[in-house]
Amino acid sequence: MYENWKILKSEADEKAEGYSQVAEWCNESGKYHVEEQGEYYAVVKNAGPSAEDIKKVRICELKQQLAETDYVIIKIAEGSATTEEYASVIANRKEWRAEIQRLEDD
């Protein structure tokens, strides 16, 4: 709707209502923001998440998966389950820890 909107800074005060509508649209969409560009204010698309942000999210997901399967290790340690019963969970946990290590080493 306002993807290509821009306004001269000198006109911003007299067109404050329109500027407010654009700013509200940007905030609601979460995909755009108003940015100062020389003599103008312009609508600009927000940058996507950085590679570092994506890596942090993945590490959190993997740690959550480990936390959600901690009960398996406790059951085995207490003798109420065997490693054979939970072999696939143990294998997954090993893969998750290895992936966390790779991501943290990058």
C-alpha positions in Angstrom: 0.0 0.0 0.0 2.7 2.5 1.0 5.7 0.6 -0.2 6.9 3.4 -2.5 5.9 6.3 -0.3 8.2 9.2 0.4 7.7 12.8 1.5 10.0 15.8 1.5 11.1 16.6 5.1 9.9 20.2 4.5 6.4 18.9 3.9 6.2 16.5 6.9 4.7 19.0 9.3 1.9 20.1 7.0 1.2 16.5 6.0 1.5 15.1 9.5 -1.8 13.2 9.3 -0.7 11.3 6.2 2.7 10.7 7.7 1.0 9.3 10.8 -1.0 6.9 8.7 2.1 5.7 6.9 3.9 5.2 10.2 1.0 3.2 11.6 0.8 1.0 8.5 4.6 0.3 8.8 4.2 -0.6 12.5 1.2 -2.9 11.8 2.9 -4.7 8.9 6.1 -5.2 10.8 7.8 -5.4 7.3 8.6 -1.7 6.8 9.8 1.4 8.5 10.1 5.1 7.8 13.7 6.2 7.2 15.3 9.5 6.7 16.9 9.7 3.2 18.6 13.0 2.5 15.7 15.5 1.9 13.0 12.9 2.3 11.4 10.5 4.7 10.7 7.2 2.8 9.2 3.8 3.5 11.9 1.1 3.5 11.5 -2.6 3.8 13.0 -4.0 7.0 16.0 -6.2 6.6 15.5 -9.9 7.3 17.2 -11.6 10.2 20.9 -11.8 10.1 22.8 -15.1 9.8 23.8 -14.6 13.5 20.2 -14.2 14.5 19.2 -17.4 12.6 22.0 -19.3 14.3 21.0 -18.1 17.8 17.4 -19.2 17.1 18.5 -22.6 15.9 20.7 -23.1 19.0 17.8 -22.2 21.2 15.5 -24.7 19.4 18.1 -27.5 19.8 18.6 -26.7 23.5 14.8 -26.8 23.9 14.7 -30.2 22.3 17.4 -31.4 24.7 15.5 -30.0 27.7 12.3 -31.7 26.5 14.1 -35.1 26.4 16.1 -34.8 29.7 13.5 -37.0 31.3 14.8 -40.0 29.2 18.3 -39.6 30.7 16.9 -39.4 34.2 14.8 -42.5 33.7 17.9 -44.4 32.5 20.0 -43.1 35.3 17.4 -44.1 37.9 17.1 -47.6 36.3 13.4 -47.3 35.3 14.3 -47.4 31.6 17.1 -48.8 29.4 19.2 -47.3 26.7 17.8 -49.8 24.2 14.3 -48.5 24.9 15.3 -44.9 24.1 18.0 -45.5 21.5 16.5 -43.2 18.9 16.1 -40.4 21.5 19.7 -40.8 22.6 20.9 -40.7 19.0 18.9 -37.5 18.4 20.3 -35.9 21.5 23.8 -36.7 20.3 23.1 -35.1 16.9 21.5 -32.0 18.6 24.6 -31.5 20.8 26.9 -31.9 17.8 24.9 -29.4 15.8 25.0 -26.9 18.8 28.7 -27.3 18.9 29.1 -26.7 15.2 27.0 -23.6 15.4 28.7 -22.2 18.4 32.1 -22.8 16.8 31.2 -20.9 13.7 
